[in-house]
Amino acid sequence: MFNDSINSAAHPNDSFRFAQLSDLHLSSPAGFSPLLLVNKRILGYLSWLRNRRHIHKRWVLDLAIQKLQSLQVDHCVITGDLTHIGLQNEFTQAANWLHQLGGAYDITVIPGNHDLYVNGRWDRSFALWEDYMRGDKELDSQAAITNNAELNLENIFPSLRIRGNVAFISVSSVFAAPWFRATGRINQAQLDKLQQLLSDPELNDYCKVLLIHHPVTVHSISNRKRLLNHIQLTDLLYEHPVQLVLHGHGHKTHTENIDCKNGASIPVIGTASASSTEKKPGRKAEFLLFEVARQGTSWNIDMYTYHLDTAQRLFAKSGNSILTTQT
């Protein structure tokens, strides 16, 4: 199990080691009622039938987890899209996989657009992953839980989880987007809470890592898939910076920086799918490993990239970068 390796982790200089996986698409939508496709899901099902089921393979993800279990990670973050079209049986499959992987304390999950392909009932969807998404404590009094999945996601995010010297701050960028769109947005209530959270001086002693499914800029994604209010988010981060932003959604490796008012530059990292069999550069299956340590008034973040070696059927380290950000 994944948390067996978490509990044995020990790293130099009081560093904290965590991994990012994204866009797993680990479930199968087979065996559903055709009535469930009388909506936008028909598009996703056809995409799965013609394409995605041949690209995303469970054995690839299993190899990624096998490698992770040898790396003494302290925490794992999954930046969305555990399912294909967000059917109830897919949520159950993903929940069973999460429980096998480890406990909710050791794994942080945020939703992806495929998980909320259409809005649905909370008790038949995200409720099964709720313990992996909720923060350590509520930021303020939340609205009562309803059976509206999209509304509940907006109620429980942003969430804050402090692990070691890292503050994981998660937002939900998903909503029931129109047909032929995979766009995202962060509603105003979330943005207000995020500003409040990032202004909290109690977090100054932690390396703040923002988790979001959609990219925070439009440089790596098409208009059909972009974050609609990306300017609002980048403006907020300009005034209230974090040390690192991690996202998925694009199914490809992408690195950029956004500038902040205090002169800092925030690394923004997007990762490819951890279950992909694609061979195109930038789209090969990968996961990222980060090691965080304080150095004076800065945070040193070592990033290691692990790619699938199809010949040897294993994940191997293929590169590393040093990301230094101001506190």
VOGU-3710 file (C-alpha; in Angstrom, 3 decimals, decimal comma):
1> mfndsinsaa> 0,000/0,000/0,000  1,131/3,524/-0,751  1,124/4,794/2,824  3,532/2,046/3,877  6,247/3,995/2,039  4,918/7,328/3,302  5,283/6,291/6,917  8,905/5,258/6,397  9,960/8,474/4,672  13,081/10,205/5,939
11> hpndsfrfaq> 14,903/12,877/3,991  17,905/15,147/4,543  17,648/18,679/5,920  14,057/18,184/7,094  12,900/18,205/3,490  9,438/17,096/2,443  8,929/14,876/-0,572  5,672/14,653/-2,493  4,537/13,354/-5,864  2,058/14,646/-8,420
21> lsdlhlsspa> -0,021/12,421/-10,671  -2,718/13,697/-12,997  -5,351/12,741/-15,558  -5,379/9,089/-14,557  -8,585/8,115/-16,390  -8,292/4,848/-14,513  -11,952/3,812/-14,613  -13,989/2,120/-17,313  -17,449/3,422/-18,267  -18,459/-0,015/-19,586
31> gfsplllvnk> -21,638/-1,633/-18,269  -23,693/1,551/-17,904  -27,337/2,235/-18,717  -27,666/3,929/-22,144  -30,068/6,386/-20,487  -27,062/7,935/-18,730  -25,774/9,118/-22,106  -28,771/11,272/-22,958  -26,675/14,377/-22,269  -23,148/15,661/-22,884
41> rilgylswlr> -21,723/12,338/-21,703  -22,384/10,846/-25,141  -19,437/12,897/-26,444  -17,110/11,610/-23,762  -18,270/8,049/-24,240  -17,635/8,181/-27,983  -14,193/9,670/-27,299  -13,459/6,823/-24,885  -14,769/4,207/-27,315  -12,755/5,477/-30,274
51> nrrhihkrwv> -9,638/6,794/-28,602  -9,098/7,114/-24,865  -9,570/3,450/-23,946  -6,633/2,655/-26,239  -4,423/5,360/-24,676  -5,048/5,180/-20,928  -4,049/1,844/-19,449  -4,265/0,649/-15,856  -1,005/-1,288/-16,156  0,846/1,971/-16,869
61> ldlaiqklqs> -0,596/3,582/-13,751  0,265/0,459/-11,748  3,903/0,801/-12,851  3,894/4,456/-11,762  2,602/3,519/-8,310  5,112/0,691/-8,066  7,929/3,172/-8,672  6,486/5,708/-6,261  6,392/3,124/-3,499  10,174/2,837/-3,740
71> lqvdhcvitg> 10,807/6,599/-3,491  9,831/7,272/0,132  7,298/9,970/-0,631  5,582/11,801/2,213  2,452/12,747/0,282  0,773/12,316/-3,085  -1,411/14,832/-4,936  -3,731/13,870/-7,791  -4,741/16,858/-9,897  -8,008/15,604/-11,358
81> dlthiglqne> -9,615/13,407/-14,004  -9,696/10,066/-12,248  -12,674/9,075/-14,430  -13,682/9,334/-18,087  -17,271/10,643/-17,982  -18,111/10,796/-14,277  -20,509/7,837/-13,995  -21,359/6,460/-10,572  -19,607/3,146/-11,224  -16,497/5,077/-12,292
91> ftqaanwlhq> -16,472/6,973/-8,995  -16,764/3,650/-7,194  -13,859/2,196/-9,167  -11,706/5,244/-8,410  -12,685/5,197/-4,719  -11,690/1,544/-4,406  -8,355/2,337/-6,050  -7,741/5,271/-3,701  -8,469/3,132/-0,641  -5,973/0,546/-1,857
101> lggayditvi> -3,417/3,250/-2,535  -3,487/4,770/0,941  -5,319/6,818/3,528  -6,925/10,197/3,002  -4,311/11,917/5,183  -1,551/10,861/2,782  -3,300/11,593/-0,523  -4,883/14,831/-1,751  -7,361/14,715/-4,639  -8,904/17,579/-6,584
111> pgnhdlyvng> -11,645/17,218/-9,223  -11,103/17,340/-12,980  -13,526/18,308/-15,708  -14,069/14,667/-16,705  -15,154/13,922/-13,144  -17,876/16,589/-13,474  -18,728/15,933/-17,101  -22,316/16,792/-16,210  -23,669/17,892/-12,855  -25,105/15,082/-10,780
121> rwdrsfalwe> -25,834/13,783/-7,324  -23,190/14,243/-4,673  -23,909/10,954/-2,943  -23,314/9,067/-6,193  -20,117/10,857/-7,124  -17,650/12,989/-5,164  -18,987/11,908/-1,775  -17,006/8,708/-2,356  -13,765/10,750/-2,460  -14,737/13,454/0,017
131> dymrgdkeld> -12,169/12,520/2,673  -9,384/12,902/0,087  -10,550/16,382/-0,931  -11,534/18,152/2,288  -9,026/20,304/4,127  -7,754/19,871/7,665  -10,395/22,302/8,863  -13,079/24,419/7,274  -11,999/27,918/6,290  -15,322/29,312/7,469
141> sqaaitnnae> -18,882/28,122/7,961  -19,822/26,156/4,879  -23,262/25,834/3,366  -25,124/22,674/4,240  -24,218/19,693/2,088  -26,810/19,133/-0,609  -27,034/16,497/-3,294  -25,832/18,946/-5,945  -22,293/17,865/-6,855  -21,185/21,113/-8,485
151> lnlenifpsl> -22,515/23,235/-5,612  -20,833/21,075/-3,000  -17,463/21,321/-4,748  -17,779/25,091/-4,642  -18,630/24,869/-0,938  -15,688/22,731/0,202  -12,996/24,428/-1,872  -10,548/26,006/-1,468  -9,177/23,474/0,982  -6,012/23,652/3,055
161> rirgnvafis> -3,900/20,676/4,081  -0,640/21,184/5,962  1,830/18,343/5,687  5,374/18,790/6,965  6,673/22,157/5,748  4,164/22,355/2,871  0,722/23,964/2,783  -1,307/22,324/0,018  -4,029/24,737/-1,114  -6,564/23,221/-3,497
171> vssvfaapwf> -9,205/24,914/-5,624  -11,936/23,459/-7,812  -11,914/24,774/-11,380  -14,614/22,445/-12,689  -18,211/23,120/-13,616  -20,739/21,528/-15,950  -19,302/23,105/-19,097  -21,365/23,380/-22,287  -21,265/20,777/-25,050  -17,946/20,632/-26,949
181> ratgrinqaq> -16,219/22,580/-24,160  -13,785/21,511/-21,428  -13,386/24,951/-19,935  -12,953/25,672/-16,254  -13,696/28,520/-13,885  -13,272/29,404/-10,215  -16,357/31,041/-8,766  -16,082/34,334/-6,893  -16,750/32,787/-3,482  -13,744/30,505/-3,936
191> ldklqqllsd> -11,559/33,380/-5,088  -12,558/35,435/-2,040  -11,715/32,555/0,297  -8,459/31,951/-1,541  -7,415/35,563/-1,064  -8,267/35,320/2,624  -6,255/32,127/2,910  -3,175/33,414/1,108  -3,230/36,553/3,275  -3,087/34,537/6,488
201> pelndyckvl> 0,283/35,206/8,196  0,115/31,755/9,812  1,033/30,270/6,427  4,211/32,333/6,082  6,283/29,526/7,581  5,128/27,033/4,960  5,863/26,449/1,306  2,511/27,208/-0,321  1,581/24,893/-3,198  -1,574/25,655/-5,175
211> lihhpvtvhs> -3,331/22,675/-6,778  -5,729/23,234/-9,681  -6,870/21,060/-12,574  -6,907/23,680/-15,359  -3,771/25,633/-16,334  -3,703/29,101/-14,767  -2,711/30,793/-18,046  -3,721/30,286/-21,682  -0,215/29,651/-23,028  -0,420/25,854/-22,981
221> isnrkrllnh> -4,076/25,168/-23,740  -6,683/25,810/-26,430  -9,594/28,189/-25,885  -11,924/25,198/-25,734  -10,132/23,925/-22,633  -8,915/27,079/-20,890  -9,666/28,517/-17,472  -12,255/31,192/-18,242  -11,276/33,561/-15,441  -7,549/32,937/-15,525
231> iqltdllyeh> -6,863/36,681/-15,346  -8,663/36,945/-12,011  -6,578/34,110/-10,611  -3,233/35,391/-11,900  -4,080/38,885/-10,605  -4,768/37,380/-7,190  -1,475/35,462/-7,250  0,343/38,636/-8,326  -0,727/40,246/-5,045  -0,650/37,104/-2,879
241> pvqlvlhghg> 1,989/34,728/-4,260  2,478/31,047/-3,606  5,724/29,128/-4,084  4,447/26,632/-6,661  1,383/25,958/-8,838  0,622/22,446/-10,086  -2,009/21,530/-12,674  -3,010/18,825/-15,130  -5,699/18,863/-17,845  -3,419/19,395/-20,858
251> hkthtenidc> -2,052/15,819/-20,907  1,382/17,227/-21,648  4,443/18,512/-19,862  4,482/22,275/-19,477  6,533/24,700/-17,373  6,199/28,466/-17,123  6,442/31,256/-14,557  4,131/34,060/-13,491  5,517/37,239/-11,954  4,400/38,682/-8,644
261> kngasipvig> 4,274/42,140/-7,101  7,050/41,375/-4,622  9,449/40,471/-7,420  9,047/36,736/-6,978  8,350/34,396/-9,860  5,988/31,476/-9,325  6,836/28,217/-11,143  3,724/26,796/-12,826  4,070/23,114/-13,663  1,739/21,008/-15,771
271> tasasstekk> 2,200/17,270/-16,078  1,194/14,648/-18,607  -1,159/11,776/-17,820  0,233/9,117/-15,498  -1,582/6,351/-17,408  -0,870/7,298/-21,029  0,620/5,025/-23,671  1,251/7,951/-26,044  4,743/8,205/-27,491  4,734/11,839/-28,642
281> pgrkaefllf> 7,293/14,092/-26,890  5,699/15,841/-23,925  2,801/13,394/-23,785  4,506/10,252/-22,541  3,234/8,900/-19,242  4,903/10,641/-16,323  4,695/11,651/-12,716  6,597/14,391/-10,906  8,469/14,191/-7,625  9,155/17,331/-5,572
291> evarqgtswn> 11,489/17,735/-2,609  10,957/20,903/-0,574  13,463/22,428/1,856  13,950/25,894/3,291  17,203/27,704/2,619  17,443/31,010/4,433  14,568/33,179/3,277  13,883/31,043/0,206  12,401/27,675/-0,596  14,412/25,209/-2,618
301> idmytyhldt> 12,199/22,871/-4,585  13,893/20,029/-6,439  11,666/18,607/-9,196  12,331/15,156/-10,656  10,507/13,837/-13,707  9,797/10,127/-14,125  8,719/8,803/-17,534  7,468/5,443/-18,680  10,122/3,280/-20,327  7,945/1,014/-22,448
311> aqrlfaksgn> 10,822/-1,298/-23,396  11,636/-2,101/-19,783  8,027/-1,589/-18,568  9,018/0,680/-15,710  9,156/4,366/-14,768  12,644/5,851/-14,756  13,967/9,288/-13,802  14,446/11,334/-16,956  15,339/14,786/-15,649  15,450/17,169/-12,726
321> silttqt> 15,182/20,910/-12,122  15,827/23,176/-9,163  13,048/25,679/-8,475  13,986/28,402/-5,984  11,297/30,780/-4,817  11,227/33,589/-2,269  9,231/33,334/0,917
//
